[in-house]
Structures are given as structure tokens and as C-alpha cells.
Amino acid sequence: MPTYALITGASSGLGLALAEALARKGRNLILVARQREALESLACELSQRFGIEALFRVCDLAEPMRLTGLIQELEQGERHIDLLVNNAGIGTAGLFVEQDWGREQELIELNILALSRLCHAIGNSMVQHGGGQILNIASLAAFQPGPLMSNYFASKAYVLSLSEGLRHELAPYGVKVSVLCPGPVATPFFRNSLLRSEPLARHKLLADPEEVALLAVRGLEKNRAIIIPGWRNRLIPLLLRLAPRALVRHITAKTIRPLLPRQA
Ligand SMILES: NC(=O)c1ccc[n+]([C@@H]2O[C@H](COP(=O)([O-])OP(=O)(O)OC[C@H]3O[C@@H](n4cnc5c(N)ncnc54)[C@H](OP(=O)(O)O)[C@@H]3O)[C@@H](O)[C@H]2O)c1
């Protein structure tokens, strides 16, 4: 039976780069996101360039009913997913209490609930099949509280903690779980989260998505628990463990403030 890697949020940014990096390794793909045209042209391009099977499913993962439909289709279908890449995610920025609640809820539905349900459903199928691999995309944000992006940082802390817990739980069943924690990456994430990326670009702090994807795939092959691309980024969790928590909150707020739209 052919096996597939399912990648959420494959229509742009890091998800798109991960799809290409996995196709290069000869992986068949199931690409999931909301933008049909982007998914269709990517699936077509990757199957032609790398001779793999690339399918796509249009799904708003922040809509629980649509997610249920996707999970049912996957459970009833013949295709075995041996790699799940939970990449789809959004950010919000500014004072939490002033944000539109709908968008904050969407963040929780996507970054936390959809990721957890996919780990639950596909993880279960992997256990039945005696093995598989899950890669969840968190962020360096997972290691600290993030004033002015509180909900986003908290969602990534959840992803890191869930992934580490599942890694231990599922190891005896042959299911390997890794979590990717990138620093800032040059993707539409900033624009989509209404954040300015120029201050990061000016200081050359934005990583290339293709490079991050390559390191993620390498980390997966080595079955790394926590994959942090870039040596400078790898120092951050160590420093955060030593620094007083109040100082961490203060510095993080100071770092995020210049990224907010000017009127904020
Ligand atoms: N860029 C960074 O600096 C950075 C750093 C650390 C971690 N990350 C994480 O990396 C992951 C990928 O982000 P990115 O930087 O590549 O940003 P991006 O370019 O904005 O990509 C986000 C992806 O998620 C999909 N998506 C958004 N809402 C969705 C929904 N409701 N249902 C299904 N798919 C949805 C988008 O596709 P559609 O619009 O087609 O649905 C898109 O493919 C996220 O989890 C993000 O938190 C990013």
C-alpha cells in the first residue's frame, strides 16, 4: 500500500517548503489548506518534478465540522499516512483584550484544536499500523510568555508540551514525534498576522523557509525530539531557563512592540 505524508498549511510559507523538501525525498503527499488554486498548482508541480503522487484537500481546519469531514474521509480511505506534518498556524498581535475574539478563537481552533485532533486521529491509525512519524510546528515562542502576542505564544507552548508528551507515550508503539521550533522565518505569516517584518529583516533575523524545511527534514530523519534551526536560536531556550521570568516578559514585549502596526 503506498504511504503518504499529510502536510497542513501547505499552500504557502514553511508548509510549501516542507512539501517540496519531502517530495524531493520521494514522499507521496496529501496537501491541506484553504486556497484551492495554490494547492492544485503545487500538487501538479511537485508530482511532475519529483515523480511522486501529490493529492490535495481543501479544508478550513479552524471549522470543527470541516475538520471532522476531513478526518472521516482519511479514516475511511485506503491511503495510509505514515507522516503527519501539523504546520498550519496563524498569529495575532496587539493587546489581547482589544483583539477581535473571532480571530483569537480561530487561532485556538487552528493552532491547538485542529493540531490535537489530527495527532489523535492519525496517531491512532499509526499505532494500529505499528509505526509512523509526526512533526508538529511550534516556534521559539513556545519557550516563553509573549506579551502583545499572548495567545500565539501560549498556543505554541501547548504544541511543544503536547509533542513532547506524545513522543514519550507513542515511542513504544513505533510512532516517533518531533517538534520544530523555528525562530522568525521569511513567510507571509507576518503579513497575515498584521505584523511588520521589516525590523527583523533589517537585522537579518529572518530565516529562509527552504533552509528551515531542509533542517526540519534532516531532524526528522535523525528522529530529533526538538528541532531548532540555527545555532543562535538553539541558545535561546537555554538562556530563557536562566533568566528571571519577569525579565523575560519585559524583553519579549520590547521585542514584539516594534513589529506591531504603527497605529498600535
Ligand atoms: N514565519 C515565522 O516566522 C514562523 C516562526 C515560527 C513558527 N512558525 C509557524 O510555522 C507555521 C507555518 O507558518 P508560515 O510562517 O509558513 O505562515 P503562512 O505563510 O501564513 O502559512 C500558514 C499556512 O496555514 C494555512 N492556514 C491558515 N489558516 C488555515 C485554516 N483555517 N485552515 C487550513 N489552513 C490554514 C495557510 O493556508 P490557506 O490560507 O490556504 O488556508 C498557509 O498555508 C505556523 O504554524 C507558524 O506558527 C512561523
The ligand as an SDF file (V2000), in Angstrom:
LIG
                    3D

 48 52  0  0  0  0  0  0  0  0999 V2000
    7.0740   32.6290    9.8510 N   0  0  0  0  0  0  0  0  0  0  0  0
    7.5980   32.5730   11.0570 C   0  0  0  0  0  0  0  0  0  0  0  0
    8.3550   33.4760   11.4830 O   0  0  0  0  0  0  0  0  0  0  0  0
    7.3120   31.3990   11.9460 C   0  0  0  0  0  0  0  0  0  0  0  0
    8.1790   31.1730   13.0430 C   0  0  0  0  0  0  0  0  0  0  0  0
    7.9290   30.0970   13.8790 C   0  0  0  0  0  0  0  0  0  0  0  0
    6.8670   29.2580   13.6240 C   0  0  0  0  0  0  0  0  0  0  0  0
    6.0420   29.4860   12.5610 N   0  0  0  0  0  0  0  0  0  0  0  0
    4.9170   28.5810   12.3540 C   0  0  0  0  0  0  0  0  0  0  0  0
    5.0650   27.9710   11.0870 O   0  0  0  0  0  0  0  0  0  0  0  0
    3.7910   27.5350   10.6180 C   0  0  0  0  0  0  0  0  0  0  0  0
    3.6260   27.9610    9.1720 C   0  0  0  0  0  0  0  0  0  0  0  0
    3.5420   29.3570    9.1090 O   0  0  0  0  0  0  0  0  0  0  0  0
    4.1890   30.2130    7.9300 P   0  0  0  0  0  0  0  0  0  0  0  0
    5.2370   31.0400    8.5070 O   0  0  0  0  0  0  0  0  0  0  0  0
    4.5060   29.3390    6.7860 O   0  0  0  0  0  0  0  0  0  0  0  0
    2.9580   31.1900    7.6300 O   0  0  0  0  0  0  0  0  0  0  0  0
    1.9810   31.3130    6.3520 P   0  0  0  0  0  0  0  0  0  0  0  0
    2.7820   31.5070    5.1190 O   0  0  0  0  0  0  0  0  0  0  0  0
    0.9680   32.3420    6.7600 O   0  0  0  0  0  0  0  0  0  0  0  0
    1.3030   29.8800    6.2370 O   0  0  0  0  0  0  0  0  0  0  0  0
    0.2280   29.4630    7.0260 C   0  0  0  0  0  0  0  0  0  0  0  0
   -0.4120   28.2580    6.3520 C   0  0  0  0  0  0  0  0  0  0  0  0
   -1.5110   27.8510    7.1680 O   0  0  0  0  0  0  0  0  0  0  0  0
   -2.6580   27.7350    6.3330 C   0  0  0  0  0  0  0  0  0  0  0  0
   -3.8660   28.0660    7.0920 N   0  0  0  0  0  0  0  0  0  0  0  0
   -4.1400   29.2150    7.7420 C   0  0  0  0  0  0  0  0  0  0  0  0
   -5.3730   29.1600    8.2770 N   0  0  0  0  0  0  0  0  0  0  0  0
   -5.8710   27.9380    7.9490 C   0  0  0  0  0  0  0  0  0  0  0  0
   -7.1060   27.2940    8.1910 C   0  0  0  0  0  0  0  0  0  0  0  0
   -8.0870   27.8880    8.8860 N   0  0  0  0  0  0  0  0  0  0  0  0
   -7.2930   26.0460    7.7020 N   0  0  0  0  0  0  0  0  0  0  0  0
   -6.3110   25.4470    6.9740 C   0  0  0  0  0  0  0  0  0  0  0  0
   -5.1260   26.0000    6.7180 N   0  0  0  0  0  0  0  0  0  0  0  0
   -4.9160   27.2370    7.1940 C   0  0  0  0  0  0  0  0  0  0  0  0
   -2.4440   28.7340    5.2010 C   0  0  0  0  0  0  0  0  0  0  0  0
   -3.1260   28.3120    4.0230 O   0  0  0  0  0  0  0  0  0  0  0  0
   -4.5340   28.8640    3.4970 P   0  0  0  0  0  0  0  0  0  0  0  0
   -4.5390   30.3410    3.6580 O   0  0  0  0  0  0  0  0  0  0  0  0
   -4.5470   28.3840    2.0820 O   0  0  0  0  0  0  0  0  0  0  0  0
   -5.5590   28.1700    4.3350 O   0  0  0  0  0  0  0  0  0  0  0  0
   -0.9550   28.5980    4.9780 C   0  0  0  0  0  0  0  0  0  0  0  0
   -0.6960   27.5220    4.1010 O   0  0  0  0  0  0  0  0  0  0  0  0
    2.7650   28.1460   11.5780 C   0  0  0  0  0  0  0  0  0  0  0  0
    2.3370   27.1580   12.4860 O   0  0  0  0  0  0  0  0  0  0  0  0
    3.5570   29.2400   12.2950 C   0  0  0  0  0  0  0  0  0  0  0  0
    3.0350   29.4960   13.5730 O   0  0  0  0  0  0  0  0  0  0  0  0
    6.2540   30.5370   11.7110 C   0  0  0  0  0  0  0  0  0  0  0  0
  1  2  1  0
  2  3  2  0
  2  4  1  0
  4  5  1  0
  4 48  2  0
  5  6  2  0
  6  7  1  0
  7  8  2  0
  8  9  1  0
  8 48  1  0
  9 10  1  0
  9 46  1  0
 10 11  1  0
 11 12  1  0
 11 44  1  0
 12 13  1  0
 13 14  1  0
 14 15  2  0
 14 16  1  0
 14 17  1  0
 17 18  1  0
 18 19  2  0
 18 20  1  0
 18 21  1  0
 21 22  1  0
 22 23  1  0
 23 24  1  0
 23 42  1  0
 24 25  1  0
 25 26  1  0
 25 36  1  0
 26 27  1  0
 26 35  1  0
 27 28  2  0
 28 29  1  0
 29 30  1  0
 29 35  2  0
 30 31  1  0
 30 32  2  0
 32 33  1  0
 33 34  2  0
 34 35  1  0
 36 37  1  0
 36 42  1  0
 37 38  1  0
 38 39  2  0
 38 40  1  0
 38 41  1  0
 42 43  1  0
 44 45  1  0
 44 46  1  0
 46 47  1  0
M  CHG  2   8   1  16  -1
M  END
$$$$
